[in-house]
Each structure stands twice: as C-alpha cells, then as structure tokens.
Amino acid sequence: MKCVERLRRCNFDLTWMTKQGSSGENEVLFDLIRSGDIARVIEFIRKSRDILKTALDSKKRTALHIASEIGSS
C-alpha cells in the first residue's frame, strides 16, 4: 500500500494498465450486444469507433468475448 501512496504522490497514473473508454459507453455497447440487436450495435460502433479498441467489462472481457458468449457472429 505504501508503494501505491508514493506513486500517487508522484502523480503516477495508476490506471494505465486498465485504460478504457467511459464505463457508461462500455456498458451500453455490451448491453446492445447481449440484446442481439445487431443493427443498433453497428450504429453504436459507427458513432464510437474507438471504443472497440479499449472497451472491457468488469471481468476484462472484450465485445467479441461477449458476442461469442451468447453465440452471435
């Protein structure tokens, strides 16, 4: 814990390993994928293209993991 405190005092970015888009945007994407509404997923991705590069859920799964889990292609 002392190490983390020292890094924070030095303004070290402790979240660099888990950088992701806004968690709200990620959840919207994952909810759309789970719903199976492919047209809305495509529309969302067109508006927020960069989200696919960084979107992770709480278990560190990507959008492809979620889609595979429910059997989408």
PAMAR-933494 format. One record per atom (N, C-alpha, C, O, CB): residue number from 1; residue in three letters; atom name; x, y, z. Coordinates in steps of 0.02 Angstrom, whole numbers, plus 50000, padded with zeros to 5 digits. Glycine has a CB too. Example, Ala and Ser with C-alpha at 12.3 -4.5 7.8 and 13.67 -1.06 7.14 Angstrom:
REM PAMAR-933494
TORMI  nr rest atom    xx    yy    zz
TORMI   1  Ala    N 50660 49716 50390
TORMI   1  Ala   CA 50615 49775 50390
TORMI   1  Ala    C 50660 49835 50390
TORMI   1  Ala    O 50712 49834 50423
TORMI   1  Ala   CB 50565 49776 50452
TORMI   2  Ser    N 50642 49888 50354
TORMI   2  Ser   CA 50684 49947 50357
TORMI   2  Ser    C 50645 50002 50394
TORMI   2  Ser    O 50670 50057 50402
TORMI   2  Ser   CB 50704 49970 50286
//
This chain:
REM PAMAR-933494
TORMI  nr rest atom    xx    yy    zz
TORMI   1  Met    N 50041 49941 50000
TORMI   1  Met   CA 50000 50000 50000
TORMI   1  Met    C 50043 50063 50000
TORMI   1  Met    O 50025 50113 49969
TORMI   1  Met   CB 49953 50000 50060
TORMI   2  Lys    N 50099 50060 50034
TORMI   2  Lys   CA 50144 50118 50036
TORMI   2  Lys    C 50170 50135 49967
TORMI   2  Lys    O 50178 50193 49949
TORMI   2  Lys   CB 50202 50105 50083
TORMI   3  Cys    N 50181 50083 49928
TORMI   3  Cys   CA 50206 50094 49859
TORMI   3  Cys    C 50154 50132 49819
TORMI   3  Cys    O 50171 50179 49783
TORMI   3  Cys   CB 50222 50026 49825
TORMI   4  Val    N 50091 50113 49824
TORMI   4  Val   CA 50037 50147 49788
TORMI   4  Val    C 50033 50220 49810
TORMI   4  Val    O 50025 50265 49769
TORMI   4  Val   CB 49970 50111 49799
TORMI   5  Glu    N 50038 50232 49875
TORMI   5  Glu   CA 50035 50301 49901
TORMI   5  Glu    C 50092 50343 49873
TORMI   5  Glu    O 50082 50401 49855
TORMI   5  Glu   CB 50038 50301 49977
TORMI   6  Arg    N 50151 50314 49870
TORMI   6  Arg   CA 50209 50351 49843
TORMI   6  Arg    C 50199 50367 49769
TORMI   6  Arg    O 50215 50422 49746
TORMI   6  Arg   CB 50273 50310 49852
TORMI   7  Leu    N 50173 50318 49732
TORMI   7  Leu   CA 50161 50330 49661
TORMI   7  Leu    C 50109 50385 49651
TORMI   7  Leu    O 50117 50427 49606
TORMI   7  Leu   CB 50138 50265 49626
TORMI   8  Arg    N 50058 50385 49692
TORMI   8  Arg   CA 50007 50438 49687
TORMI   8  Arg    C 50037 50507 49702
TORMI   8  Arg    O 50021 50555 49668
TORMI   8  Arg   CB 49949 50424 49734
TORMI   9  Arg    N 50080 50510 49751
TORMI   9  Arg   CA 50112 50574 49768
TORMI   9  Arg    C 50154 50600 49709
TORMI   9  Arg    O 50163 50661 49702
TORMI   9  Arg   CB 50155 50567 49830
TORMI  10  Cys    N 50179 50554 49669
TORMI  10  Cys   CA 50220 50574 49611
TORMI  10  Cys    C 50176 50585 49549
TORMI  10  Cys    O 50202 50594 49494
TORMI  10  Cys   CB 50273 50520 49596
TORMI  11  Asn    N 50110 50585 49558
TORMI  11  Asn   CA 50063 50594 49503
TORMI  11  Asn    C 50069 50539 49450
TORMI  11  Asn    O 50058 50551 49391
TORMI  11  Asn   CB 50073 50661 49471
TORMI  12  Phe    N 50087 50479 49472
TORMI  12  Phe   CA 50091 50422 49426
TORMI  12  Phe    C 50020 50399 49410
TORMI  12  Phe    O 49978 50394 49455
TORMI  12  Phe   CB 50133 50365 49456
TORMI  13  Asp    N 50007 50385 49347
TORMI  13  Asp   CA 49941 50363 49325
TORMI  13  Asp    C 49933 50289 49341
TORMI  13  Asp    O 49958 50246 49304
TORMI  13  Asp   CB 49930 50377 49250
TORMI  14  Leu    N 49899 50273 49395
TORMI  14  Leu   CA 49891 50204 49417
TORMI  14  Leu    C 49843 50164 49374
TORMI  14  Leu    O 49840 50103 49379
TORMI  14  Leu   CB 49868 50202 49488
TORMI  15  Thr    N 49806 50197 49332
TORMI  15  Thr   CA 49757 50162 49291
TORMI  15  Thr    C 49783 50146 49221
TORMI  15  Thr    O 49744 50124 49178
TORMI  15  Thr   CB 49694 50203 49285
TORMI  16  Trp    N 49846 50157 49208
TORMI  16  Trp   CA 49871 50148 49140
TORMI  16  Trp    C 49861 50077 49113
TORMI  16  Trp    O 49854 50068 49053
TORMI  16  Trp   CB 49944 50165 49138
TORMI  17  Met    N 49861 50027 49158
TORMI  17  Met   CA 49852 49958 49134
TORMI  17  Met    C 49779 49942 49116
TORMI  17  Met    O 49766 49896 49078
TORMI  17  Met   CB 49876 49909 49186
TORMI  18  Thr    N 49733 49980 49143
TORMI  18  Thr   CA 49662 49965 49132
TORMI  18  Thr    C 49627 50022 49097
TORMI  18  Thr    O 49566 50029 49104
TORMI  18  Thr   CB 49628 49950 49197
TORMI  19  Lys    N 49663 50062 49060
TORMI  19  Lys   CA 49632 50117 49024
TORMI  19  Lys    C 49576 50090 48981
TORMI  19  Lys    O 49584 50041 48945
TORMI  19  Lys   CB 49683 50155 48982
TORMI  20  Gln    N 49519 50124 48984
TORMI  20  Gln   CA 49463 50105 48942
TORMI  20  Gln    C 49420 50166 48931
TORMI  20  Gln    O 49428 50217 48964
TORMI  20  Gln   CB 49423 50048 48974
TORMI  21  Gly    N 49375 50159 48884
TORMI  21  Gly   CA 49328 50213 48872
TORMI  21  Gly    C 49285 50223 48933
TORMI  21  Gly    O 49292 50188 48983
TORMI  21  Gly   CB 49285 50199 48810
TORMI  22  Ser    N 49241 50270 48928
TORMI  22  Ser   CA 49196 50281 48983
TORMI  22  Ser    C 49158 50217 48998
TORMI  22  Ser    O 49133 50184 48953
TORMI  22  Ser   CB 49146 50339 48968
TORMI  23  Ser    N 49155 50199 49061
TORMI  23  Ser   CA 49123 50136 49079
TORMI  23  Ser    C 49049 50137 49059
TORMI  23  Ser    O 49021 50085 49045
TORMI  23  Ser   CB 49130 50122 49154
TORMI  24  Gly    N 49018 50196 49058
TORMI  24  Gly   CA 48949 50201 49035
TORMI  24  Gly    C 48942 50181 48962
TORMI  24  Gly    O 48896 50145 48944
TORMI  24  Gly   CB 48923 50271 49046
TORMI  25  Glu    N 48988 50205 48920
TORMI  25  Glu   CA 48987 50187 48850
TORMI  25  Glu    C 48999 50112 48841
TORMI  25  Glu    O 48966 50080 48800
TORMI  25  Glu   CB 49040 50227 48811
TORMI  26  Asn    N 49045 50086 48880
TORMI  26  Asn   CA 49060 50014 48876
TORMI  26  Asn    C 48998 49974 48892
TORMI  26  Asn    O 48982 49926 48857
TORMI  26  Asn   CB 49117 49995 48923
TORMI  27  Glu    N 48963 49992 48946
TORMI  27  Glu   CA 48904 49955 48966
TORMI  27  Glu    C 48849 49959 48913
TORMI  27  Glu    O 48814 49910 48901
TORMI  27  Glu   CB 48878 49982 49033
TORMI  28  Val    N 48841 50017 48882
TORMI  28  Val   CA 48792 50024 48829
TORMI  28  Val    C 48808 49976 48772
TORMI  28  Val    O 48764 49941 48747
TORMI  28  Val   CB 48789 50097 48802
TORMI  29  Leu    N 48871 49974 48752
TORMI  29  Leu   CA 48893 49929 48699
TORMI  29  Leu    C 48879 49856 48718
TORMI  29  Leu    O 48850 49819 48679
TORMI  29  Leu   CB 48967 49938 48684
TORMI  30  Phe    N 48899 49836 48778
TORMI  30  Phe   CA 48890 49767 48799
TORMI  30  Phe    C 48816 49749 48806
TORMI  30  Phe    O 48797 49693 48790
TORMI  30  Phe   CB 48926 49755 48866
TORMI  31  Asp    N 48775 49796 48829
TORMI  31  Asp   CA 48703 49783 48834
TORMI  31  Asp    C 48672 49773 48764
TORMI  31  Asp    O 48630 49730 48755
TORMI  31  Asp   CB 48668 49841 48870
TORMI  32  Leu    N 48694 49814 48716
TORMI  32  Leu   CA 48669 49806 48648
TORMI  32  Leu    C 48689 49738 48619
TORMI  32  Leu    O 48649 49705 48586
TORMI  32  Leu   CB 48696 49862 48603
TORMI  33  Ile    N 48751 49718 48632
TORMI  33  Ile   CA 48774 49653 48607
TORMI  33  Ile    C 48733 49597 48638
TORMI  33  Ile    O 48712 49551 48604
TORMI  33  Ile   CB 48850 49644 48622
TORMI  34  Arg    N 48723 49601 48704
TORMI  34  Arg   CA 48685 49549 48738
TORMI  34  Arg    C 48613 49546 48714
TORMI  34  Arg    O 48583 49492 48713
TORMI  34  Arg   CB 48686 49561 48814
TORMI  35  Ser    N 48585 49603 48694
TORMI  35  Ser   CA 48516 49604 48671
TORMI  35  Ser    C 48508 49571 48602
TORMI  35  Ser    O 48453 49551 48583
TORMI  35  Ser   CB 48490 49675 48668
TORMI  36  Gly    N 48564 49566 48566
TORMI  36  Gly   CA 48562 49534 48500
TORMI  36  Gly    C 48539 49581 48444
TORMI  36  Gly    O 48527 49559 48388
TORMI  36  Gly   CB 48518 49475 48502
TORMI  37  Asp    N 48533 49645 48460
TORMI  37  Asp   CA 48509 49694 48411
TORMI  37  Asp    C 48569 49718 48370
TORMI  37  Asp    O 48599 49770 48384
TORMI  37  Asp   CB 48473 49755 48446
TORMI  38  Ile    N 48586 49680 48319
TORMI  38  Ile   CA 48646 49692 48280
TORMI  38  Ile    C 48645 49760 48246
TORMI  38  Ile    O 48696 49794 48242
TORMI  38  Ile   CB 48655 49637 48227
TORMI  39  Ala    N 48587 49781 48221
TORMI  39  Ala   CA 48582 49846 48187
TORMI  39  Ala    C 48601 49903 48234
TORMI  39  Ala    O 48637 49949 48215
TORMI  39  Ala   CB 48511 49857 48160
TORMI  40  Arg    N 48579 49899 48297
TORMI  40  Arg   CA 48596 49951 48345
TORMI  40  Arg    C 48669 49947 48366
TORMI  40  Arg    O 48700 49998 48379
TORMI  40  Arg   CB 48551 49947 48407
TORMI  41  Val    N 48697 49886 48369
TORMI  41  Val   CA 48768 49878 48385
TORMI  41  Val    C 48810 49912 48331
TORMI  41  Val    O 48857 49949 48346
TORMI  41  Val   CB 48787 49803 48391
TORMI  42  Ile    N 48793 49898 48268
TORMI  42  Ile   CA 48829 49928 48212
TORMI  42  Ile    C 48824 50004 48214
TORMI  42  Ile    O 48874 50039 48204
TORMI  42  Ile   CB 48803 49901 48145
TORMI  43  Glu    N 48765 50030 48226
TORMI  43  Glu   CA 48755 50102 48230
TORMI  43  Glu    C 48796 50132 48286
TORMI  43  Glu    O 48827 50185 48277
TORMI  43  Glu   CB 48680 50118 48241
TORMI  44  Phe    N 48797 50100 48344
TORMI  44  Phe   CA 48836 50124 48401
TORMI  44  Phe    C 48910 50125 48385
TORMI  44  Phe    O 48945 50174 48400
TORMI  44  Phe   CB 48823 50081 48463
TORMI  45  Ile    N 48935 50071 48353
TORMI  45  Ile   CA 49006 50067 48337
TORMI  45  Ile    C 49025 50119 48285
TORMI  45  Ile    O 49080 50147 48289
TORMI  45  Ile   CB 49023 49997 48311
TORMI  46  Arg    N 48982 50134 48237
TORMI  46  Arg   CA 48996 50185 48188
TORMI  46  Arg    C 49005 50254 48220
TORMI  46  Arg    O 49046 50294 48199
TORMI  46  Arg   CB 48941 50188 48135
TORMI  47  Lys    N 48966 50266 48272
TORMI  47  Lys   CA 48970 50331 48307
TORMI  47  Lys    C 49030 50334 48355
TORMI  47  Lys    O 49057 50388 48367
TORMI  47  Lys   CB 48906 50344 48346
TORMI  48  Ser    N 49050 50277 48381
TORMI  48  Ser   CA 49104 50275 48431
TORMI  48  Ser    C 49155 50222 48412
TORMI  48  Ser    O 49166 50174 48448
TORMI  48  Ser   CB 49076 50259 48502
TORMI  49  Arg    N 49186 50231 48355
TORMI  49  Arg   CA 49232 50181 48328
TORMI  49  Arg    C 49288 50161 48376
TORMI  49  Arg    O 49305 50102 48381
TORMI  49  Arg   CB 49262 50205 48264
TORMI  50  Asp    N 49317 50209 48410
TORMI  50  Asp   CA 49375 50194 48452
TORMI  50  Asp    C 49358 50153 48514
TORMI  50  Asp    O 49403 50126 48546
TORMI  50  Asp   CB 49407 50259 48474
TORMI  51  Ile    N 49295 50147 48530
TORMI  51  Ile   CA 49276 50110 48590
TORMI  51  Ile    C 49296 50036 48585
TORMI  51  Ile    O 49311 50006 48637
TORMI  51  Ile   CB 49200 50115 48601
TORMI  52  Leu    N 49296 50007 48526
TORMI  52  Leu   CA 49314 49937 48519
TORMI  52  Leu    C 49386 49923 48538
TORMI  52  Leu    O 49403 49867 48557
TORMI  52  Leu   CB 49302 49914 48448
TORMI  53  Lys    N 49429 49973 48533
TORMI  53  Lys   CA 49499 49963 48550
TORMI  53  Lys    C 49510 49957 48624
TORMI  53  Lys    O 49558 49924 48646
TORMI  53  Lys   CB 49540 50021 48523
TORMI  54  Thr    N 49466 49987 48664
TORMI  54  Thr   CA 49479 49991 48735
TORMI  54  Thr    C 49423 49964 48779
TORMI  54  Thr    O 49431 49959 48840
TORMI  54  Thr   CB 49492 50060 48754
TORMI  55  Ala    N 49366 49946 48750
TORMI  55  Ala   CA 49308 49926 48790
TORMI  55  Ala    C 49319 49859 48824
TORMI  55  Ala    O 49331 49808 48791
TORMI  55  Ala   CB 49246 49923 48747
TORMI  56  Leu    N 49315 49859 48890
TORMI  56  Leu   CA 49320 49799 48931
TORMI  56  Leu    C 49265 49801 48983
TORMI  56  Leu    O 49248 49854 49009
TORMI  56  Leu   CB 49390 49792 48964
TORMI  57  Asp    N 49237 49743 48998
TORMI  57  Asp   CA 49188 49742 49052
TORMI  57  Asp    C 49224 49731 49119
TORMI  57  Asp    O 49285 49730 49121
TORMI  57  Asp   CB 49134 49686 49040
TORMI  58  Ser    N 49186 49721 49171
TORMI  58  Ser   CA 49216 49715 49238
TORMI  58  Ser    C 49259 49652 49245
TORMI  58  Ser    O 49301 49648 49290
TORMI  58  Ser   CB 49162 49714 49291
TORMI  59  Lys    N 49249 49603 49201
TORMI  59  Lys   CA 49289 49542 49202
TORMI  59  Lys    C 49344 49543 49150
TORMI  59  Lys    O 49374 49491 49135
TORMI  59  Lys   CB 49243 49481 49191
TORMI  60  Lys    N 49358 49602 49123
TORMI  60  Lys   CA 49411 49613 49073
TORMI  60  Lys    C 49397 49577 49007
TORMI  60  Lys    O 49443 49555 48973
TORMI  60  Lys   CB 49478 49590 49100
TORMI  61  Arg    N 49332 49570 48990
TORMI  61  Arg   CA 49313 49538 48927
TORMI  61  Arg    C 49298 49593 48875
TORMI  61  Arg    O 49274 49647 48892
TORMI  61  Arg   CB 49251 49492 48936
TORMI  62  Thr    N 49313 49577 48813
TORMI  62  Thr   CA 49301 49624 48757
TORMI  62  Thr    C 49232 49612 48729
TORMI  62  Thr    O 49196 49566 48748
TORMI  62  Thr   CB 49355 49616 48702
TORMI  63  Ala    N 49213 49655 48682
TORMI  63  Ala   CA 49148 49648 48648
TORMI  63  Ala    C 49144 49581 48612
TORMI  63  Ala    O 49091 49551 48610
TORMI  63  Ala   CB 49138 49706 48599
TORMI  64  Leu    N 49199 49559 48583
TORMI  64  Leu   CA 49200 49494 48549
TORMI  64  Leu    C 49187 49437 48597
TORMI  64  Leu    O 49152 49389 48581
TORMI  64  Leu   CB 49267 49484 48513
TORMI  65  His    N 49216 49441 48658
TORMI  65  His   CA 49203 49391 48708
TORMI  65  His    C 49128 49386 48724
TORMI  65  His    O 49100 49332 48728
TORMI  65  His   CB 49242 49405 48771
TORMI  66  Ile    N 49096 49444 48732
TORMI  66  Ile   CA 49025 49446 48749
TORMI  66  Ile    C 48984 49416 48692
TORMI  66  Ile    O 48939 49375 48704
TORMI  66  Ile   CB 49003 49519 48764
TORMI  67  Ala    N 48999 49437 48630
TORMI  67  Ala   CA 48963 49411 48573
TORMI  67  Ala    C 48971 49336 48566
TORMI  67  Ala    O 48923 49300 48551
TORMI  67  Ala   CB 48987 49446 48509
TORMI  68  Ser    N 49032 49311 48577
TORMI  68  Ser   CA 49045 49239 48572
TORMI  68  Ser    C 49007 49201 48626
TORMI  68  Ser    O 48981 49146 48615
TORMI  68  Ser   CB 49120 49225 48579
TORMI  69  Glu    N 49004 49231 48685
TORMI  69  Glu   CA 48970 49200 48741
TORMI  69  Glu    C 48896 49187 48727
TORMI  69  Glu    O 48869 49136 48748
TORMI  69  Glu   CB 48977 49244 48803
TORMI  70  Ile    N 48865 49233 48690
TORMI  70  Ile   CA 48793 49224 48676
TORMI  70  Ile    C 48781 49192 48608
TORMI  70  Ile    O 48723 49181 48588
TORMI  70  Ile   CB 48758 49291 48679
TORMI  71  Gly    N 48834 49177 48571
TORMI  71  Gly   CA 48827 49141 48508
TORMI  71  Gly    C 48816 49185 48448
TORMI  71  Gly    O 48794 49161 48396
TORMI  71  Gly   CB 48771 49095 48513
TORMI  72  Ser    N 48831 49251 48453
TORMI  72  Ser   CA 48823 49296 48395
TORMI  72  Ser    C 48883 49289 48349
TORMI  72  Ser    O 48937 49267 48370
TORMI  72  Ser   CB 48815 49369 48417
TORMI  73  Ser    N 48873 49308 48288
TORMI  73  Ser   CA 48930 49307 48241
TORMI  73  Ser    C 48937 49373 48208
TORMI  73  Ser    O 48982 49383 48167
TORMI  73  Ser   CB 48922 49252 48189
//
